[in-house]
Amino acid sequence: MQSIRKRLSIILVCTAILALFISTVLVNIAVSKTFNKYLVEIQDKRNTRIVKYLEEVYKKNAKWSGNSGIEITHEAYMSSYCLTLKDINKKVVWGMNASDIVHNNNVHMSGKNEGVYTSRTFEIRSNDKIVGYVEIGQYAPVLLSEEDVNFKISINKSIIISVVLSILITILISLLISKQFSTPLKEVSKVSVYLSNGNYKERSHGRSSILELEDLRNSINSLGEKLQNQDLIRKRLISDISHEVRTPLNILQNNFEAMIDGIFPVNNERLIYLNEEVIRFGKLIDNFNVLKEVEGDEAVLNMEKISLNDVLSPVVKEFELIAENKDINMTLECSLSKQYNILADKDKIKQVIINLLSNAVKFTPAKGKISITIEEIRDKIALKIEDTGIGIREEDLPYIFERLYRGDKSRHEIEGSGIGLTIVKNILTLHNASIEVESKEGSGCVVTVKFKKIL
């Protein structure tokens, strides 16, 4: 297996080399075609110049002779092309031997017909009349001088040097780019391995300038925090369940043993006390059963149109007496002329209200206040319960809906099973309703539940 950096580097380098190779081939073909076209144009101009020269020679002498234009043969030999001058009857006036230019090292032949002699015949005119012909021949369609060859070689060298430099630059850039990708991914992978092995404290600290990789790093760190918190909650859950179940059983066991041994008398007062412990234990089991019911995939809801204030009012009246006994002022504010209709299971919503009011009364000290309001917010019905109780620490807020989570010590010392808000959350989720909790330690708590309004 290869690392992502090695794999990414290989892909980038191979892609760059392939692109450079294709570009080089295309550039070389284009340069060669353009250069050959340029040479053909040069040769065409040469041919035209030779014809013009011979026309001037004929115009000067008014006839052809063995010396007509003989001066140009030296240039033709040096440039490796062959000239043959013919009169109007196409008889040779003078001509060069084509074999004399075969081994001329001064000029190089180029093209697919290399070594094949080709010639072209041009008319020589005087006063718009044909007075002769000149045959221009060469051993290739394009002739290259030494300067031309050196020019092509220099171009090819420049292309090769450019390709080599481009490949080196590409390798360097690919290594840098692959490092930008591989380093954060490698770190995130390392953290994920630690998390999978149960080391939930490991975090990724290397930031990335790439948005997606930074989001991935933040996600894996967030996952680590959640796993760490879940692990703490799991350990606390085991401890709390053990404590919640063991306490009433120990009380019952100790009292029964004391009565058997004759230490405690068997009387109604003692039996009533033990019965209360049994009832408390039964309530704990009932709460677990309720939680199991609302968390199950086959939870059954008796959905119907209900008025939230009709469900809330009788529950508030029941809690007003409890609040009065604790010297707590409880108020309910809602419009009596409105029907705050929602689609819900009446019994389940009543359970939600009971749990929320129970918490408000439980954690609000004497002389405190509990305010309950119902209002319409656009297409929602909002139930707000605000108290002046002991509040919740900021670090505990994200976990208050976890099973048996009791928060700080002050809340843990108050009697309760710690699953009331878990039941609330699950019931509201089944109703597609939301719950928000705002609180600060020592400053009370505001719980807002929002239902979808129906007509």
C-alpha positions in Angstrom: 0.0 0.0 0.0 1.1 3.6 -0.7 0.7 6.7 1.4 -1.6 9.4 0.1 1.4 11.7 -0.4 3.3 9.2 -2.5 0.2 8.3 -4.5 -0.8 11.9 -5.1 2.8 12.9 -6.0 3.0 10.1 -8.6 -0.3 11.0 -10.1 0.6 14.7 -10.4 4.1 14.0 -11.8 2.8 11.4 -14.3 0.0 13.7 -15.4 2.4 16.6 -15.8 5.0 14.6 -17.7 2.2 13.2 -20.0 0.9 16.8 -20.6 4.5 18.1 -21.2 5.3 15.2 -23.6 2.1 15.9 -25.6 2.8 19.6 -25.6 6.4 19.1 -26.6 5.4 16.8 -29.5 2.8 19.3 -30.7 5.1 22.3 -30.3 7.9 20.5 -32.2 5.5 19.5 -35.0 4.2 23.1 -35.2 7.7 24.6 -35.1 8.9 22.2 -37.8 6.0 22.9 -40.1 6.3 26.6 -39.6 10.1 26.5 -40.2 9.7 24.3 -43.3 7.1 26.6 -44.6 9.5 29.5 -44.0 12.2 27.6 -45.9 9.8 26.9 -48.8 9.0 30.6 -49.0 12.7 31.4 -49.0 13.2 28.9 -51.9 10.3 30.4 -53.8 11.8 33.8 -53.4 15.1 32.3 -54.6 13.5 30.8 -57.7 11.8 34.1 -58.5 15.1 35.9 -58.0 16.9 33.5 -60.4 14.3 33.9 -63.0 14.4 37.7 -62.7 18.2 37.6 -63.0 18.2 35.5 -66.2 15.5 37.8 -67.7 17.9 40.7 -67.1 20.7 38.8 -68.7 18.7 38.1 -71.8 17.4 41.6 -71.9 21.0 42.9 -71.9 22.3 40.5 -74.6 19.1 39.9 -76.5 20.2 36.3 -76.9 21.5 33.2 -75.0 25.1 32.2 -75.0 27.3 29.7 -73.2 28.2 32.4 -70.7 24.6 33.7 -70.1 24.2 33.7 -66.3 27.1 31.4 -65.7 28.1 33.6 -62.7 25.1 32.3 -60.8 26.3 28.7 -60.9 28.8 29.3 -58.0 26.0 30.4 -55.8 23.9 27.4 -56.9 26.7 25.0 -56.1 27.3 26.5 -52.7 23.6 26.3 -51.9 23.3 22.7 -53.3 20.8 23.3 -56.0 21.3 22.6 -59.7 20.6 25.0 -62.6 20.0 24.3 -66.3 19.4 27.1 -68.8 17.5 26.2 -71.9 16.5 28.3 -75.0 13.1 28.7 -76.4 13.3 25.3 -78.1 14.3 23.7 -74.7 17.8 23.0 -75.9 20.4 23.2 -73.1 22.4 26.5 -73.3 24.5 25.5 -70.2 23.8 23.4 -67.2 25.2 22.0 -64.0 25.8 18.3 -63.2 23.4 17.2 -60.4 25.9 14.7 -59.2 28.3 17.5 -58.3 26.0 18.7 -55.4 25.3 15.2 -53.8 28.2 15.3 -51.5 28.1 19.0 -50.7 28.5 19.2 -46.9 27.6 22.9 -46.9 23.9 22.3 -47.1 21.8 19.5 -45.4 18.8 17.8 -46.9 15.6 17.4 -45.0 12.2 15.7 -45.6 10.7 12.3 -46.3 12.0 12.4 -49.9 15.6 12.9 -48.7 18.0 11.8 -51.4 15.4 12.0 -54.2 16.3 14.5 -56.9 13.4 16.9 -57.8 13.3 19.7 -60.2 11.0 22.5 -61.4 11.1 24.4 -64.7 10.3 28.1 -64.8 9.7 30.3 -67.9 12.0 33.2 -68.8 10.1 36.0 -70.5 11.1 39.2 -72.3 8.5 41.7 -73.4 5.8 39.2 -72.4 7.3 36.5 -74.7 8.9 33.3 -73.6 12.6 33.4 -74.5 13.8 30.4 -72.5 13.5 28.1 -69.5 15.5 27.5 -66.4 15.4 24.2 -64.6 16.1 24.4 -60.8 16.7 21.0 -59.2 17.6 19.8 -55.7 17.9 16.5 -53.7 15.1 17.3 -51.2 11.9 19.3 -51.1 13.5 21.6 -48.4 17.2 22.5 -48.2 18.8 23.5 -44.9 21.9 25.5 -44.6 24.3 25.0 -41.7 22.7 28.0 -40.0 19.3 26.5 -40.5 20.3 23.2 -39.0 21.9 25.0 -36.0 18.7 27.0 -35.6 16.6 23.9 -35.5 19.0 22.2 -33.1 18.9 25.2 -30.8 15.1 25.2 -30.8 15.0 21.5 -29.9 17.5 22.0 -27.2 15.5 24.9 -25.8 12.3 22.7 -25.8 14.2 19.8 -24.1 15.6 22.2 -21.4 12.1 23.7 -20.9 10.6 20.2 -20.5 13.3 19.2 -18.0 12.9 22.4 -16.0 9.1 22.0 -16.2 9.3 18.4 -14.9 11.6 19.5 -12.0 9.3 22.3 -11.1 6.3 20.0 -11.4 7.9 17.5 -9.1 8.7 20.2 -6.5 5.2 21.7 -6.8 3.6 18.2 -6.6 5.5 17.4 -3.5 4.4 20.7 -1.9 0.8 20.2 -2.9 0.7 16.5 -1.8 2.2 17.6 1.5 -0.6 20.1 2.0 -3.1 17.3 1.5 -1.3 14.4 3.1 -0.1 16.1 6.3 -3.6 17.0 7.7 -5.1 13.7 6.3 -2.3 11.7 7.9 -2.9 13.5 11.2 -6.6 13.0 11.0 -6.1 9.3 10.2 -3.8 9.0 13.1 -6.3 10.6 15.5 -9.1 8.3 14.1 -6.9 5.2 14.8 -6.4 6.5 18.4 -10.2 7.1 18.8 -11.0 3.6 17.4 -8.6 2.2 20.0 -10.4 3.9 22.8 -8.0 6.8 23.3 -10.6 9.6 23.3 -8.3 12.3 24.4 -6.3 12.5 21.2 -6.9 15.6 19.0 -5.6 17.0 15.7 -3.8 20.3 16.2 -2.4 21.0 12.7 -4.5 23.5 10.8 -5.1 23.4 7.1 -5.7 26.2 4.6 -8.0 23.8 2.6 -11.6 24.3 3.7 -12.7 20.7 3.3 -9.6 19.3 5.2 -10.1 21.9 8.0 -13.8 20.9 8.3 -12.6 17.2 8.4 -10.1 18.0 11.2 -12.8 19.9 13.2 -15.2 17.1 12.7 -12.8 14.4 13.9 -11.9 16.6 16.9 -15.6 17.2 17.6 -16.1 13.4 17.3 -13.3 12.9 19.8 -14.8 15.3 22.3 -18.2 13.6 21.9 -16.8 10.1 22.3 -14.8 11.3 25.4 -17.9 12.8 26.9 -20.0 9.8 26.0 -17.4 7.6 27.6 -17.6 9.7 30.8 -21.4 9.6 30.7 -21.3 5.8 30.2 -19.1 5.4 33.2 -21.2 7.7 35.2 -24.3 5.9 33.9 -23.1 2.6 35.2 -22.1 4.2 38.5 -25.5 6.0 38.8 -27.6 3.0 37.9 -25.7 0.9 40.4 -26.2 3.6 43.0 -29.9 4.2 42.2 -30.6 0.5 42.3 -28.3 -0.4 45.2 -29.5 2.4 47.6 -33.1 1.2 48.1 -32.1 -2.4 48.1 -29.5 -1.8 50.8 -32.0 0.1 52.8 -34.5 -2.7 52.6 -31.9 -5.4 53.3 -30.4 -3.5 56.3 -33.8 -2.8 57.8 -35.1 -6.4 57.3 -31.9 -7.8 58.8 -32.2 -5.4 61.7 -35.8 -6.5 62.3 -34.9 -10.2 62.0 -32.1 -9.7 64.5 -34.5 -7.7 66.8 -32.5 -4.5 66.6 -35.5 -2.7 65.0 -39.0 -3.3 66.1 -41.5 -4.5 63.6 -44.1 -1.8 63.6 -46.3 0.2 61.2 -43.9 3.2 61.1 -41.0 1.0 60.1 -43.1 -0.9 57.5 -44.4 2.4 56.1 -40.9 3.6 55.7 -39.8 0.4 53.9 -42.9 0.6 51.7 -41.9 4.1 50.6 -38.5 2.8 49.6 -40.2 0.1 47.6 -42.4 2.7 45.9 -39.4 4.9 45.1 -37.6 1.9 43.6 -40.7 1.1 41.6 -40.9 4.7 40.3 -37.3 4.3 39.1 -38.1 1.1 37.3 -41.3 2.8 35.8 -39.1 5.7 34.5 -36.8 3.2 32.8 -39.8 1.5 31.3 -41.2 4.9 30.0 -37.8 5.7 28.6 -37.6 2.3 26.9 -41.1 2.9 25.5 -40.4 6.3 23.9 -37.0 5.2 22.6 -38.2 2.1 20.9 -38.6 1.9 17.2 -42.2 0.7 17.6 -43.3 3.5 19.9 -47.1 4.0 19.4 -48.6 7.5 19.6 -52.2 8.3 19.8 -52.1 11.4 17.7 -55.0 13.8 17.9 -55.8 17.5 17.8 -55.5 18.9 21.3 -55.4 22.3 22.9 -52.1 22.8 24.7 -53.6 25.2 27.3 -56.3 22.6 28.1 -53.6 20.0 28.9 -51.3 22.5 30.7 -53.9 24.2 33.0 -54.8 21.1 35.2 -51.2 20.1 35.5 -50.2 23.6 36.6 -53.0 23.5 39.3 -51.6 20.2 40.7 -48.1 21.7 40.9 -49.3 25.0 42.4 -50.0 23.3 45.7 -46.5 21.7 45.7 -45.0 25.1 44.8 -47.0 26.8 47.6 -45.7 24.3 50.2 -42.1 25.2 49.1 -43.0 29.0 49.2 -42.5 29.3 45.4 -44.6 31.7 43.4 -45.9 29.9 40.3 -47.8 31.8 37.5 -49.4 30.8 34.2 -49.8 33.3 31.4 -51.8 32.5 28.3 -54.8 34.0 26.4 -58.0 32.4 27.6 -59.7 33.3 24.3 -57.2 31.3 22.1 -57.0 27.6 21.5 -53.3 26.7 21.1 -54.0 23.6 18.9 -51.3 21.1 18.2 -51.3 17.5 16.8 -50.0 15.3 19.6 -50.5 12.4 22.0 -52.2 13.9 24.9 -50.8 11.6 27.6 -47.2 11.9 26.3 -47.4 15.7 26.2 -48.8 15.7 29.7 -45.8 13.6 30.7 -43.5 16.2 29.2 -45.2 19.0 31.1 -45.1 17.1 34.4 -41.4 16.3 34.0 -40.5 20.0 33.2 -42.6 21.4 36.0 -41.2 18.8 38.4 -37.7 19.9 37.6 -38.6 23.6 37.9 -40.1 23.0 41.4 -37.3 20.6 42.5 -34.4 23.0 41.7 -36.1 26.3 42.7 -35.5 27.3 46.3 -38.0 29.0 48.7 -39.0 32.5 47.8 -38.3 31.7 44.1 -40.6 32.2 41.1 -41.7 29.9 38.3 -43.3 31.6 35.2 -45.2 29.5 32.6 -46.3 31.1 29.3 -47.9 30.0 26.0 -47.6 32.1 22.9 -47.8 31.9 19.2 -44.6 32.5 17.2 -45.4 32.5 13.5 -46.4 28.9 12.7 -45.3 27.6 16.1 -46.8 27.2 19.6 -44.2 28.0 22.2 -44.4 26.7 25.8 -41.9 28.6 28.0 -41.1 27.6 31.7 -38.8 30.0 33.4 -37.6 29.6 37.0 -35.2 31.3 39.4 -33.6 28.1 40.6 -30.0 27.0 41.0 -29.4 26.9 37.2 -27.2 24.7 35.1 -23.5 25.1 34.5 -22.6 26.0 30.9 -20.4 22.9 30.5 -23.3 20.7 31.6 -25.9 22.1 29.1 -25.0 20.0 26.1 -25.5 16.8 28.2 -28.6 17.4 30.2 -30.7 15.2 27.9 -28.4 12.2 28.4 -29.6 9.3 30.5 -28.9 9.7 34.3 -26.9 12.9 33.7 -27.3 14.9 36.9 -24.7 17.7 36.3 -22.9 19.3 39.2 -22.9 18.1 42.8 -25.6 20.5 44.0 -28.0 19.1 41.5 -26.8 15.5 42.1 -27.7 15.8 45.8 -31.3 16.6 45.0 -33.5 13.4 44.8 -34.2 12.2 41.2 -33.4 9.5 38.7 -31.8 11.7 36.1 -33.8 10.5 33.2 -36.7 12.9 33.2 -35.2 15.2 30.6 -34.2 12.2 28.5 -37.9 11.1 28.4 -38.9 14.7 27.5 -36.4 14.9 24.7 -37.5 11.6 23.2 -41.2 12.3 23.4 -40.7 15.7 21.7 -38.6 14.1 19.0 -41.4 11.7 18.2 -43.7 14.8 17.9 -41.2 16.7 15.7 -41.1 19.3 18.4 -38.0 21.1 19.6 -36.7 22.0 23.1 -34.2 24.7 24.0 -32.7 25.2 27.5 -31.0 28.5 28.5 -29.3 28.7 31.8 -26.4 30.0 33.9 -25.3 28.6 37.2 -27.1 30.4 40.0 -29.4 32.4 37.6 -32.3 30.1 37.0 -33.3 28.3 33.9 -35.5 29.0 30.8 -37.0 26.0 28.9 -38.7 26.6 25.6 -40.7 23.9 23.8 -42.0 24.6 20.3 -44.8 22.6 18.6 -46.1 23.0 15.1 -49.4 24.9 15.2 -52.5 23.5 13.5 -55.8 25.2 12.8 
